[in-house]
Amino acid sequence: MIDRCQEAADHRDGIEQYDVEILKLLYLIRYVDDVKANIDNITILMVDDIRADKINMRQDVQRSLDRLVSQNYVSRSGDTYMFLTDDEQDIAREIQHTPVDSAMVSQAVSNIIFGDLYQNKKLKY
């Protein structure tokens, strides 16, 4: 998967070389429970010089993560980012391409709230 990302960066398919480095880092820390993959930790781990400007670097990392999320190499959950395996990428693509009818969603939520949770038909104020 990292090779595919590298090829996309070489062909300028919406990915830059810095994005590949971020993806490699996320791969390395994916199963490390002690390191939370949030923007601050990723920025600190990407520092290659003690004199690096952390504010500008954080913005670069944020833009890179946004590109990786948009290309389905990485997923975002709250403020943490997670490297996606090939299978997880396929699932994410299928989810993105699944049409959702908002009327059906509203009806299902309405049925749950007024059918299961709130069973009284009258409301006293």
C-alpha positions in Angstrom: 0.0 0.0 0.0 2.9 2.3 0.7 4.3 1.5 -2.7 0.9 2.5 -4.3 1.1 5.8 -2.4 4.7 6.3 -3.6 3.6 5.7 -7.2 0.8 8.2 -6.8 3.3 10.7 -5.5 5.7 10.1 -8.4 2.8 10.6 -10.9 1.4 13.6 -8.9 -2.0 11.9 -8.5 -3.1 14.1 -5.6 -0.3 12.9 -3.3 3.0 14.5 -2.5 6.3 13.0 -1.3 5.8 14.4 2.2 2.5 12.5 2.3 4.3 9.2 1.8 6.6 10.0 4.7 3.5 10.7 6.9 1.9 7.4 5.8 5.1 5.5 6.7 5.1 7.1 10.1 1.4 6.1 10.6 2.2 2.6 9.6 5.0 2.4 12.2 2.9 3.7 15.1 -0.4 1.9 14.1 -0.1 -0.9 16.7 1.8 1.1 19.3 -0.8 1.8 22.1 1.3 4.3 23.9 1.5 6.7 21.0 -1.8 8.4 20.0 -1.7 9.3 16.3 -3.0 12.9 16.6 -1.7 15.9 14.8 0.6 17.1 17.6 2.3 13.7 18.0 2.7 13.2 14.3 4.3 16.6 14.0 6.7 15.9 16.8 7.7 12.5 15.3 8.2 14.1 11.9 10.7 16.7 13.2 14.1 16.2 11.6 15.9 19.3 13.0 15.8 20.8 16.5 15.4 24.2 14.9 12.3 23.3 12.9 9.4 25.6 13.0 6.7 23.5 14.7 3.8 25.8 13.8 4.5 25.7 10.0 5.4 22.0 10.3 2.0 21.3 12.0 0.2 23.1 9.1 2.2 21.0 6.6 1.3 17.8 8.4 -2.4 18.8 8.6 -2.5 19.4 4.8 -0.7 16.1 4.2 -3.2 14.2 6.5 -6.1 15.9 4.7 -4.8 14.7 1.3 -4.2 11.2 2.7 -7.7 11.1 4.1 -9.2 12.3 0.8 -7.4 9.5 -1.1 -8.4 6.8 1.5 -4.9 6.0 2.7 -5.7 7.2 6.2 -8.9 7.4 8.2 -9.8 10.0 10.8 -11.6 9.3 14.0 -12.0 12.4 16.2 -8.5 13.9 16.5 -6.7 10.6 15.7 -5.6 9.3 12.4 -5.1 5.6 11.4 -3.3 3.9 8.6 -5.7 1.9 6.5 -4.8 -1.6 5.2 -5.8 -2.7 1.7 -9.0 -4.3 3.0 -9.9 -1.3 5.1 -9.4 0.9 2.1 -11.7 -1.2 0.0 -14.4 -1.0 2.7 -13.9 2.8 3.0 -14.3 3.2 -0.8 -17.5 1.1 -0.8 -18.9 3.2 2.1 -18.1 6.4 0.2 -19.8 5.2 -2.9 -22.9 3.9 -1.2 -25.8 6.3 -1.8 -27.7 7.4 1.3 -31.3 8.6 1.1 -31.7 11.3 3.8 -35.5 10.8 3.8 -35.0 7.1 4.7 -32.5 8.0 7.5 -35.0 10.6 8.9 -37.8 8.1 8.9 -35.7 5.4 10.6 -34.6 7.9 13.3 -38.2 9.0 13.8 -39.3 5.4 14.2 -36.6 4.7 16.8 -37.3 7.8 18.8 -41.1 7.9 18.7 -41.7 4.2 18.3 -39.2 2.6 20.7 -37.8 5.2 23.0 -40.7 7.5 23.6 -43.9 5.5 23.5 -46.4 8.1 24.9 -48.5 9.6 22.1 -49.4 12.7 24.1 -47.1 15.4 25.4 -48.1 17.5 28.4 -46.5 20.8 28.9 
